Amino acid sequence: MAVYLVAYNLAKADQTKNLWEALTALGAKHIQDSVWAVRSNFTAAQLQKHLWPYVGLQGRLLVADTQDWASWNPLSDINSV
């Protein structure tokens, strides 16, 4: 199971709640303002396709596979992802 970082910029602030609900449903942890970490059996492309409708055409979305990472003072405990 891989750990992915999901980062986004939304075109409209009112999209935040729906995206956060979708990320939470996947078991993702909010680690910075617009960055989440999620452990998943999906590929990065599958996660991107799943989350894209919540971001929309005017937004930006990055799903990156992490093989090695370190953090200090994240908003959530990344190790529990």
C-alpha positions, 0 to 999 in steps of 0.5 A: 500500500502506497502513501500519496500526497494530495495537494490542491488549489481550488478555484472556488472556496465553496468547493473545500467542504466536498473535497475534504469529505471525499479525502476523509472518506478515503482515510486521508489526513490533513497535514498542511493547508491544502496538502493531505496524505493518504495510504491507498491501494489505488494508483496515483492516476486512480486517486486523481480521477476520483478526486478531480470532480471535487477540484473542477476544471479551474482548480489544480490537483497533484497526487504524488506517490511518496517512497521516502518522506520526513515531516516536522509538526504536521497538522495530523500524525502522518504515521497513522495514515 
